[in-house]
Amino acid sequence: MTESHKNKIVVVGAGNVGEAIAYTLMVRKQANDIVLVDLNEDRAKGAALDIAQGTSFFKQVWVRKGGYEECADAQLIVITAGIARKPGQTRLDLAKTNVSIVRSITRSIMEHAKNPLILVVSNPADVTTAAVTEESGLPAGRVIGSGTSLDTARFRYFISEALKVNIEDVNAYILGEHGDSQVPVWSAANIGGVPIDEYAAQVGVNLDKAAISKRTKEGGAEVIQMKGATFYGIAMAVSNIVERIMKDESAILPVAHVLGEEFGSWAGVAISMPCIVSWDGVEKTLELPMTEEEKEAMELSVKTLKEFQENVIV
């Protein structure tokens, strides 16, 4: 049988997150050629084989181990590689280590790829997005961070749970940092077009916004405490971004990229905003209407990330 590699996605990093992403891309049929790249070649080969051996239940998808040369004709490159935070390790130390890792990966990618589209998942996602942008020299819109896409998914899930409504009808965003200073934009949240407070009143639910915001922010830690790691949620969030890109949908997604000069004091910071995302990457960054309190929270989130980014990216 002749291999036809029409739509190729390269996933760099075959750990739990990378493997879960590759599996999700296969199940959702988002590419017909998925290549896993990892320093540990046996891990990449084993993960690829494990996924590939189940493709007969879906359709022909090539899932295989490869090297950075595969980036040359890839439609999209997903970077997931990095280390998990160890006991006693500071967030700053973790960030410095993972920034060093993604810089090295980016150099390897750019040796083979011309103007690639890169999706950065490695934590801390905002800072690593900025590092990849700087190292690659690519236009900011060609380097997309998964940002608060997972936080937004958690936010919508907890809202749907509280209101007992179909999650597809929940429109709400978490913006800012993928971290402690994230901003839940309650003022723009709605259920099927009905402002969320009005909807809650109509169905007789006393919505505990503070509790939902807190649980959203701590969503990753909650899962890690119980099972040691999170990877399915981020795999689905990444798969959603990939699908919108591969279908060239010009979808509005809460993703991160390095903001331009038009954002004034926010310029140079990789932070999540509602972005129009297409085949070419980030087409445009939108500004969501916010209350004064939410605007202040966004300012604090940008300031937090800017200081952190300056301490890590040197």
Secondary structure by P-SEA (a helix, b strand, c coil): ccccccbbbbbccccaaaaaaaaaaaaaccccbbbbbccaaaaaaaaaaaaaaacccccbbbbbbbcccccccccbbbbcccccccccccaaaaaaaaaaaaaaaaaaaaacccbbbbbbcccaaaaaaaaaaaaaccccccbbbccaaaaaaaaaaaaaaaaccccccccccccccccccccccccccccccccaaaaaaaaccccaaaaaaaaaaaaaaaaaaacccccaaaaaaaaaaaaaaaaccccccccccccccccccccccccccccccccccccccccccccaaaaaaaaaaaaaaaaaaaaccc
